[in-house]
Amino acid sequence: MLEEFKKFALRGNVVDLAVGVIIGAAFGAIVNSLVQDVIMPIIGAITGGLDFSNYYIPLSSKVQTGMPYAEAKKVGAVIGYGQFLTLAVNFTIIAFVLFIVIRAINTLKSKEEAKPKPEADVPAEVKLLAEIRDLLAVRKA
C-alpha cells in the first residue's frame, strides 16, 4: 500500500498540480497586493477618499450611525454593502489582471507553435512525399 501511494504521489500530474497550486497562491498574493496597495488607493483618490468598506445599513437599534463597520458588527446586526462593493471591485480587477496574463501566455504559446520545425524533426516519409509533390508540380508546369 505504501508503494502504491508513493507511485500515486510522485506521478507527474500530482506534482504538476502541487506546483500550480503553490504558484497560484503566490500569484494571488501579488495580485491582491496590487489591488489593495496600488489600485484601490488610486480609486480612493479619484473618488475623493471614499472608503466603501464602512458603508452599512444598521438592522439593530443598538448600532449608532457613523460607527466603523467592524465596531457596528460587534454591536448588532448590519448589512455591510460597502464591504461587498469593495470585494466586488477587487474581484473585477483581479479577474481583469488574470485575463491579461492568460491572454499574454496564449499569445506566446501561439507564436511558439507557429515557428517552423527544423528539418531534423521531419520524418523521412514526409520529406520523401514533399519531394514527390515538388516534382509533380514541376512536371505540370
Residue pairs with C-beta under 8 A, 6 or more apart in sequence:
8 14
28 94
31 94
31 97
31 98
32 90
32 94
34 97
35 90
35 93
35 94
36 90
39 93
40 86
40 89
40 90
43 89
44 50
44 51
51 82
52 82
52 83
52 85
52 86
52 89
53 69
53 80
53 82
53 83
53 86
54 68
54 69
54 82
55 69
55 80
55 81
55 82
55 83
55 85
56 69
56 72
56 78
56 79
56 80
56 81
56 82
56 83
57 78
57 79
57 81
58 65
58 72
58 76
58 77
58 78
59 76
59 77
59 78
59 79
60 75
60 76
60 77
60 78
61 76
62 75
62 76
63 72
63 75
63 76
63 77
63 78
64 75
67 75
69 78
69 80
69 82
69 83
72 78
73 80
119 127
